[in-house]
């Protein structure tokens, strides 16, 4: 007689609880009871199917599906034993479907704790117990939702806190309080990502690369080891209002009790930058131009794209030119730049505005100094941990606990991480050494800021800061008239510039970043 035993626990915590057994406590208890039942039935062969951390509210469980497949293909078992019916299913539909599959496979379902069989009274009891299991599951979910919603209303976090925070248990006056604190190993990385992205200086891909280089890793779980954050994970981080102190649960937002990592102003800047990147289709382009993403065709209201022909001629053209037949001609980029410079030369700042810029520069340099000091501190801690891990690895190899192949692989990984940490420390210490000199040069530039001249002195990246700080969009219509096969041709640009309020935090931040970049030697 051949018997299949099906064992299940709902969560991985249940499956891993306890230090002496990888299955925790519940699965071994189920296993022992099911084996005793199999012996009572006279089993000669017993095969186990175990689902660790799988809910019975769905039948899509790996071990269960394997059991049903073996039953349908091989008809290999006379009995299928479970400790209780709710280990198999927690809703009537799945109970009926699984029961029919077991019956079709030529086996009989047996419960250790419930007296079910193929008699009318046994089937009645089976139906009653399946209904009770479904009621228990539904009622438990409703009560959990009610409790979680009330916790969110009171500012608690009824879910796994996002990266940068830790769910912890505090005990006070014999009470267990579940709360959230900033993660000492990752909070500064989440803050770095938000604050740096708010400057507009990073695309998603560049920010991912920089975070990985600095040693940012997601928390290790029972299912996966620590690994760099993914692009989708970074997108969720950048738009999660949890980082400014709000909890969103079941479609409703509440004020949270946890400590915010950034200010609402920084978060608003992040969202504005994300919107501008999306609206201007900002990508990591091969041919970069400071006006890319700002120019709009006056004839069809689509954006103008930048291209370089024959490796030296820079043009803008309407994206609808090929597909929708837009008649906007190719426009030389240098002619558009001249119009932009003329517009920038007309801008002027009052004494109050110069003082405001100087204050912003002081704040940015103070923040930059704090970033550099935090980088040095965090990377030195990281370096110490890596050196300890390197020594432990060698010790394990000498004690023959680690094979040579694994030693070489881990040594290579640790050496790479040590090199990255050392590089970041050197960069941070260098930044600390030049901040004072930058402050003097930046303040001098702010006091006598001439936007047109500053634009001409700047590189394309810094020019883009100035353009995005002062212009929301630039609408372009280009007219060309040729006489005698091109002789005496004239070109007329009709350009409408939509300006932005440069006092806006996003704009003044870009101007400040441009001035700070210009102040570098």
N, C-alpha and C positions, 0 to 999 in steps of 0.2 A: 504494500500500500504506500502510495506517494502522497505527500502532504506539502502544501505551500503555506508559509506563515507570512502574513503581512503586518508590518510594524510601522507606526507613524507618530511623529510629534509635530506640533504646529509651528514652532519657532526654533531657530538655530541655538538660542540661549538654552532651551530645554535639552537640545541634543548635545551641547558641549558643557553643561553644568557639571561640576565635579572635576577633580584633578587626577583621578585614577583611571578613568575610562573615557575614551573619546566619544562614547554615546551618551554620556551623562547618566542619569538615574532612571528615566522613564522607559527608554528602549530596552535596557537589560531586564527590567521588571516585566515588561510585556513579553519579551523573548522567553523568559523562564516559564511564565504561565502558559504560553502557547505550546511550548515543547512538552510540558506535562500533559496537556490536553491531547497532543499528538500521540504520545506514548499510550494514553488510555485508549485511543482509537486503534492502536496496533500499528503505528507507522513504521515502515522500514527505511524510508528515505524522506528527509526534510530539507526544503530549500527556503531560504529567507529572501524577502523583498522588503527593503527598508527605505522609507522616505523621511529624511531628516530636514526639519524646517519647512514642511509643506502643509498648506491649509487644506482641510477637507471640504471647503466650500466650492472647490473646483476639482474635477476629475483629471485635469491635466497635470498629473504627478508622474515623474519619470518611472519610479519603481512600480506604481500601480499599472501604468500603461504597458510596462514590460511583462507584468504578470498576466494581464488580459491578452497580450499578444501570444505569450507562451501557451495559454489555455486554448486560444482559437487555432493555433498552428499545430500544436503537438498533442493537445488533450492529455497533458502529462501528469495531471494530479487528480486524486480522488476526493480530496478535501482542501478547502481554503479556510485557514483558521485566523481569526482576528481576536484581539483581547476584548474589544467592545465594538458594537456596530458603528459607533461614531468615529472609530479609527478609519473606517472604510468610506463613509459619506456623511455629510451633514445637511443634505437636502433630499427630498423625496425623489426628484427626477434622477439624480445620479445614483441613488440607492436602487431604483428599479432597473436602470440601464446596466449597472455593474452586476446586479443579481442575475439578470437574464444572460449576460456574458458568461458568468460562472456556470450557470445551468447549461448553457449551450456547449460549454467546454467539457461537459461530462463530470463536473465536480459539484460538491455540496458545500455550502457556506456554513461554517460553525463559529459560534461566539463562545469565548471562555466563560464570560460572566452572565450571558443571557441564554435562556433555554429555547432556542429556535430550531425548528426542523421543518420537514415537508408536510406535517399534519396540518389540518385546518387551524387548530389552536396555535401551533408554532408559527404559521404564516401571519395569523392575527397579531401575535406578540411582536413579530418582526416589523409589521406595519406600524404598530403603536410606538415601538422604540425608535424607528426611523423618523416618525412625526415629532417625537420628543426631542430627538437630536436636532432636527431642523428648527424647532421652536427655541431651543437653547442657544443655537448659533445666532438666529435673528435677534433674539432678546438681548444677548450679550453685545452684539454690534450696536443696537440702539442705545443701550446703557453706556457703552464706551463713547459713542458719539456725543451723548448728552454731557458726560463728564468732561470730555475733551473740549467741547464748546464752552462750558462754564470756566474751564481753566484758561482758555484763550481770552474770555471776557475779562478775567481778573489779571491779565497781562502775562500769564504763563506761556510756555511753549509746549503744546501737546503733540510734538513730533520730533524727529531727529533734527537737531540744530544744524544749520548749514555750515560749510567749511569756514573755519575761523572761530568757531565756538565749540564748546564741549558740554554735553549733558552730564551733570553730576548729581550725586545724592548727598545731601547734607542731613545730619541728625542733630536735633535740638529738642530738649525736654522730652526725650523718648519718642519723638516724632520723626518720621522720614520725609524729608522735603526734597523733591526733584526740581532742580533749577538748572540754569545755563550760565556759564562763565566764558570769557574769552579764552581761546586755546593758546596757551603760552608758546606753542611751537608754530602756530599757523596764523594767528590773528594779525601779526604784523605783515604777513604776505597778502592777506585779503585787503588790509588797509593800503598797502603799497599799490595793489592792482587798481583799486578805486581812485586813489589820489593821483596816480600817474596817468590813468586813462582820462581823468577829468581835464588834464592839460591839453588834450588833443594831439599829443606827441607820439601816440602809439596806435597802430592798427591792432586788431585782435591777434594776428599771427606774431607780430613783434612782441606783444605783451606776453604771449604764451612762451616764446623763446626766452625772454628775460626772466620770467618766473621760474622756468625749469633750470636755467643757468644758476639762479640764486638758491636752488635746492628745495623749491616748493613741491611737496608731495601730498597727495590726498591721504586721508586716514586709511590704515590697513583694516580690513574686515575679515570675517570668517570665510568669505567667498573670494577675496582678492587681496594681494599684498599692496603696500603703498606704491603709488604710481603718479606720474605727473598729471596735472589737471588737463582735461580734454577741452576742445574748443567750445563744445556745447556747455560744459561745466562752467567755463569762464563766462559765457553769455548769461547763464543763470545767476552767477555771482554779481555781474555788473548791473542787473536789473532787479535784484532782490531788496525790497525795502526793509527787510529784517535788519540790515546793517545800519539803518538810521533809527532803529528802536520800535519798529512796527511788526505785529504778528498777523499774518493772513491765514485764516482757517475757514474752510468750507465756504469760500467766496466772500467772507466778511473780514475787514481789517480792524485790528484792535491795537491800542497802545501797549507795548510790551514792557516788562519789568527788567529786561536784560540791558546790558551796557552797549550803547551804539559804538560802532567802530569809526564812523565818519560823520560829519555834520550834514544836515539837509542841503546846505549850499553845495558841498562837494558832490552829493548824490544827484542834485539837479544838474550840475555841470556834466556829470557822466551821461545822464540821459540825453542832454542836448548834444553832446559829442556823438553819441550812438546814432541819434536821429540825423545829424549832419553827415555822418559817414554813410548812413543808409541812403539818404536823399541825394547825396552827390556821387553815389556809387564809388566811394573811395576804395581803391584797391592798392596793392603793392605793385605799381606799374613799372615797366621797364623804362619808359620815357616819361619822366616826371615833369610837370609844369605847375607853377604856383597858381595859375588861374583855372586849372582843371577842376571841374565840379561846380564852378561859379557861373559859367557862361551859358546863356539860354538863347536859342534861336527865336528871333522875333516873328518869323513866318509860320512856324508850326509849334512853337512853345516846347520844343524838346531840347535836351542838353547838347552842347557842342563838345565833341571829343577831340583829343589832342593826338597828333601823329607827327613823326619825323620821316621825311623822304630823303633818299640818297644820303642818309646819315648826317645831314647838315641843315635841311630846310624844315623849319618848324611851322606847322599849320594847325588850325582848328577847323573842324567840319561838322555839319549837322548829322546826328545819328539817323535821321529819317531820309537822308539823301539817297541812299540805295534802295530802301524798302518802300518808302512812301513818296518818292519823287520830289522831295523838297528842293527848291531852286536856290537855296542859300549856297553861295560859292565857297571855296576854300579860302580861309582868311589867314594871312601871315600872323604868327604869334607876336612878333616884335611890334607890329603896328597896334595891336591891342594893348600891349604893355605900355606903349607911349601914352595912350589915352588914360590908362590906370594911373600912371605916374603924374600926369597933369591933374587928375582928380585928387590924388593924395597931397600934392603940393599946395592945394587950396585949404587943407585942413590946418587948424591951429589950436593950441591949448592955452587955457587961462592959467594964472598962477595957482589957483585952487586945484586945477586938474593936474598940474605938475606935482604939487604936494601929494595929491592922492596917488599918483603913480609911484612917487618915492616911498610912501608908506607901504604900498603893495610890494615893492621890491624888497624892502626890509623884511616883510612877512615871508615872502617866498624864500629869501636867503636863509632866514631863521629855520624855516621848515626844511630846506635843503640840507642845512647843517644837522638837523635832527635825524633826517633820513640817513645821512652818512654815518652818524654816530650809532644809530640803530643797526645799520648794515654791518659795521665793524663788530659790534657786540654779538649779533646773531650768527654771523659767519665764523667768529672765533669759537662760539659754542658748538657750531656744527663741525668745525675742524677738530675740536677736542673729541667729540663723539666718534668721528671717523677714524682718528688715530687709535682710540680705544678699540674700536671694531677691528682695525687692522691687526693690533696686537692679539686680540682674542682669537682671530682667525688663524694666525700663526701658531698660537698655543694649541688650538684644537687640532691643527695638522700634525704638530709634534706628538700629540697624544693619540694620533691615528683615528681621530673622530671625523675627520674630513678628508675625502680623497683628493689626490693631486689635481685632477681635472677641475673639480669645484673650487679648489684653492686658487688656481690661476684665473678662473672666471671672476671670482669675487675680488681678488686682488686688483684686477684690471678695473672693475667697477668702482672700487673704493679709491683707487689712485686717480681716476677721472674726477670723482666728486671732490677729492682733496685739492686737485688742481683748480677746479672751478671755484671752490671756497677761497683759496689763496688769491685767485685773480680778482674776485669781488672785493676782498679785504684791501688789496692794493689800490683798486679803483676808488674805494670809499675814502681811504686815507689820503689819496691824492686830491680828492674833492675837498676834503677838510682843509688841506693846505692852501688851496687857491680861492676859497670863499671870500676871505677878507679883501684880496685884491679885486675880485669881481665886484664886491659891494661898491667900492670907490668908483670904478669905471662905469658901472650901471647907473649909479646916482648922477654922475656927470652927464651921461647920455639923457637921462630922464629930465634933467633941468633944462637942457637945450635941445629937446627932441624936435627934429625936422623930419616928418614922416617920409617925404619924398626922397630926401638925401639918404635917410636910413634904409629905405627900400632899395636904392641903387647899390649901397654898400653890402647888402645882405646876399646870402646864397639863396637858391630856390626854395629850400625848406622854410627859412625864416621869412622870405617874401610871402609865402603862403599864410603865415601867421598874421601878417599885416593885412592881407587881402580879406581873410576870413574875419578879422577883428572889425573891419570897417564896412564890408560889403556883404549884404545878404544874397544878392544875385546881380548879374550884369546881363542885360538883354541886348543882343547884337543883331543889327541888320546891315549887310554889306552890299553896296551897289557899285557895279563896274560898267563903264561905258568905253568901248573901244572905237577908235577912228582910224581908218586906213590900215587895217590889219594889225592893230595894236599900237600904232604910233600915236602918241598923245593921249594914251589911256589915262583915265583918272579914277580914283577910288574914293568913295564917300562912306564913312562909318556913321551909322545912327545908333548910338549907344545910350541906353537908359540904365543908370546905376541905382539900385535899391540899397540904401545905406542902413546900417543898424546903429542902435544906441551904444556907443563904445563904453558907456558907464555900466553896461550889463556885465555881471561877473565873468561870463564866458569871454567877452571881448577884451575887457581889461586884463584878464588873465593871459590871453594870447599876446597882447601888446607887451605885457611884463615878460613873458617867456621870450619874445623876440628881442627885447632890450637886453635881457640876461644873456641870450645867445650871442648878440653882437658884442657884449662886453668881454667875451672870451678872447684871449690872445691867440 
